[in-house]
């Protein structure tokens, strides 16, 4: 089992017929856990999970709050000895949904148990009265480790991420988040020794802009590039500028990509521009207006994937009252369920803004 641990969970409440098992499956897989989830006759959900302790702790936290459609009213769990339930868990290759009956019968049972929990209630994420962030920033870490574990070259993870970004955009739109920022390349990333990796990354960025160009117009989303343009390839800069110009009048939604971005570099450029403008007295608004994020609200929620717990220079000025959410999920595995979990976690926090 090699440092792996195991626990058993029973979850009670509105947890059947609301895709709890499906979401649990996706979250567990993204955390690289093994085991299974199953519905029980009494309307509860039973889970056996095996993996690294910090990933199990994160999964446990997800089970406590569930998804937006579910309502967790109680939970029991216990850590198991690796030899306990040996016939159940030692041979797990992945995480699965365990069904006690054929698909149709299984679904009927789930909805029957749901019916016992609610009668004339329409369940919709829009009815959840939790505060939602208006600006989410994601620091997408873990791509190289993900590729290494799969025996791939680092840039193969970046190509895989293209499809992941599309699903995240769907999620951001679904949860009505007005502003979304993704950090693609930092000022420090130029120091990577592998020039081929950087070249491949730039190709991925160009391809990604081409892929989503039409979508930005369909969604009436304004695109912004945050960071420097003087060191990026000319072809890439041209695509960035064209998309920024074409979408500058859209107001419904804002999608921002940070390329060749560093928080200290941004501050230095902002101060230089303030000096050139001839200001003799400055205030917070003047500084904010000189930053790359001029016109954007400060981020409410900053998410970092892969287990690292630092900001690495992401928006040091703008993040003074941001809520931080760190997950062990590698970014290529970070899906809508993980985004939903972060938004629910944000909504359950009390924000005082220093008052």
N, C-alpha and C positions, 0 to 999 in steps of 0.2 A: 504493500500500500504506500510505502515511501512518503512519510510525513503527511499522508492524507488522513482526514478525520471523517466521521460519519455521524449524522443525527437523523432523528425521526420527528416528524411534525404532524400535528392534527390541527386543522384550521376549521373554525366554525363561523357560521353567519350566512350571508348571501354569497356563496362561493361556488354554487353549481348552476349551470345554464347561463353563465356570464363570462365565458371564456377564461375562467381562472386557470384551468389546467393548461390551456394553450399559452397564456402569458407566462405561467410558471415555467413551462417547458422552454420558452424562448429566453427568459432571464437566466435559467439554470445553464442552458447551453452557452450563453454569452459569457458566463462566469466559469466555463470549462468544468462543470460539475457532472457527476454521473449519478444514476439512480432512477427513480420513477415518481410520478404523481398519479393518484387515482381517486375517483369519487367513491364515497361509502354510502351505504343504504340510508344512514341517518341524516344525510344532507351535508355532511362534513367532507373535507378533503384530507387525504393521507399522503404523506411525502416521506420518502427515504432519499437522502442526498449524501454524496461522498465527494470530497475534494479538499482543497487547502482551507485551513481554518478561517483566514480572512475573507475568502470568497463565500464560505458557508455563512459567516456572520452577516455579510451583505445580503445574501439570499434570504436569510432569516428576517432581516429588516424589511425586505420586499414583502414577504409573507404576512408580516404584521399589518401592513397598510393595504396590500392588495392592489388591484387595478382600479381605474375610475368607475368601472361598471360593478365591481364587487363591493361588499360591505362586511369587513372582517369584524366579528363581534367577540371573538375569543380565540385563543391559540394555546396549545400545549406542545412542548417539545422536550426532547432529552438527547443528550450526547450518548452515542452507543460505542461500546467496545468494538474494535475492528473484527472480532470474532463473533459478535452478537448478530443474529439474523444472517449467519454466514451463507446459508443457501440463497438468501435474497440478494446480497449486495456484493459479494466478492468478485463476481464475474461480469459486472457492469462494464459495457464498452462505451455507453453514452447515457444521456438522460432521455427518458421516454414517458409517454402517457400510457398507463396501464389500464386496460378496460376489462371489466368483468363480464361483458356481454357484447354481442355484435354491435356495429356502429349505430344503426337506427335505434335499437333498443336502448343503447347507452345514452343517446341523445334524448330520447323520450323520458328516461329516468331523471336525467339532469334537469329538464324543464319542469318535470313534475315536482321535484324537490325545490326548484326555484319558486314554483307556484305556491308552495306552502309558506314561503318567506314573504312574498308580496302578492297583492291581489290586483288592484287597478292602478298599477304604477308603470309609467313609461320611463325606462332607464336610458339616460343619455348623458355623455360627458358634459354637455352644455348645462345640465342641471346641477352639476357639482358646484357648491358655493364656496370653493376654495379660491383664494387669490391666485391669479396667474401672472407669471412674469411677462413684462412687456418687451424685454430685451434679454435674449439668451446668448451667451458666448460659449463656444465649445473649443477646448484645447484638445485636439485629437491625437492623443499619445498611444503608443503601443503598436504602431504599424510594423516596425522592423522586427519586434519580438514575435508578432503574429506570423510574419513571413518566415522567420527562422524556425519556428516550431513546425511549420508545414513544409520545410525544405525548399523554400522559394527565395528568390532574390528580393531585396528590400522593395524595389520599385514595383514588383508584381502586386504587393499589398496596395500600393497607391492606385493602381488600375482597378483593383477590386473595389476600392472605396468609392469609385464613381457611382456605382449602383446604390451604395449605402447612402450617399448624399441625397440621391433622389428620394429615397424613403424617408430620410430625416426632414426634407422639405415638405413632404406629405404630412409628416407628424406635426411640424411647426404650424402648418396651415390648419390642420385639424384642431389643434389646441388653441388656435387664435392668438398665437404669439406674433406681435406686429414687427419685431426686429430680431434678426438672427445673424450672428457673426461666427464664422469658422476661421480658425487660424491655420493657414496652409504652409507657411514657410517663414521662419524667423530670421532676423539679421545674423544670428549666430550660426544658422544652418549652412552658411557659405563656408564655414570652417570644416565641414565634413571632408574627410580625406578622399572619398570616392567621388571623383568628378562625373563618372558615368551615372551614378545615382542622381546627382543634381540635374544632369542633362535630361534624364528620364522624367524627373519630377516636373521640369518645365514643360515637357511634352504633355504630361498628364494635365497640367493646368490649362494649356491651350486647348486640349481636347475637351476638357470639362466645360470651358466657356462655350465652345461650339455646341456641345451637347445640350446645354441649358439655355442657350440664347433665345430660342423660340418660347420656352416655358416662362421666362421672365416677362415677356410681352403678354402671354396668355393670362398669367396671374397678376399682371399689372404690378410687378414687384420692382422696386428701384434697386439697382445694383451699385454698390460702392466698393472700391478697392482701398484698403487701409494699408499704408506702408510706403516704401520708396519705389519710384519707377526708374531711377537712373541706373540701376544695376541689373534690372531684369532684361531678358532678351527683347529686342525691338519688336519682333512679331507678337510676342505676348503682350507687351505694353500697348501696341496698337489695338489688340482685341479688347483689352481692359478699358481703354479710353473710349472706344466705339460703344461698348455696352453701357458704360457710365453715361455717355451723352444721350443715347437712345432712350434710356429709362429714367432720366433725371426728373421728369414731371410726374412720375407715378408716386402716389401717396398712400395706397392701401397697405403696402407691405414693403419691408426693406430687408434685403439680403446682402451681407457684407463679407468679403473675403480678405483676410490679412495675409499679404504676400510681401516678403522682405520687410517684415514688421518687427519692431522691438520697442518696448515701452520707453526705455531711456532715449533711444534714437528719436522717437516721436516727440518727446519732451524737448530735446535739443533743437529739432527742426522748428518746433512751435516757438521756442524762445527766440531763435534767430529771426523768424518772421515778425514777431512782436517788436524786436529791436528795429528791424527795417521799416516797420510801419510808423516809427517815431513816437510810440507811447512813452510818456514820462511817468505815468502812474498806471498800475495794472490792478485788476481784480479777477475774481474767479471766472467771470463770464468771458473776459478777454482771453484768458488762457484756454478755456474750453473751446472758444470759437477758433482758436489757432491750431487745434488738434485735428488729426485725421477724421475724428468722429464728429466733427462739427455738424449740428443738426440732428444728431442721434441722441436718444435718452441714454443715460448711464446704464450699464448692464445690471439687471436685477439678480441674475443667476449666471454664475460661471461654472461650467462643468469641465472637469478634466478626467479623461479616461486612463486606463491601464494601471491604476494604483499609485501613481506618483502624486504627492500632496504638496504641490507648489504651483505658483502662477507663472514662473519663468519670465516675468516682465510683461505679462499681458495687462494692458490698460492700467498702469499704476495710479494715474490721476482719476480715471473714471470709476475704478473699482472700490472706492473708499467705503461704500455701503452695500457692495454686492454680497449676495449669499453664495457660498462655495459648496459645490457638490463633487465629491471624489468617488470614483467607482473603479473596481478592479477589472472591469470589462475592457478588453483591447478595442480600439476604435473600429477596426473592420468588423467586429461583432456587435457594435453598439447600434441597437435598433429602436423602433418606435416604443417598445415596451420599456426599454431603459430610459428613454426620454420622458415617457409618461411617469415613471417612478421618480425621476428627478423633479418633475413639475409638482407632483403630489407632495413630495418632501418639502419643496419650497413653500407650498400653500399651507403647510402645517406649522411653519415657523412664525414667530412673532417678531415683527420688524419695528424697532423704535427710532431708528435713525438718530441715535444719540440723545433723544429727549427723555 
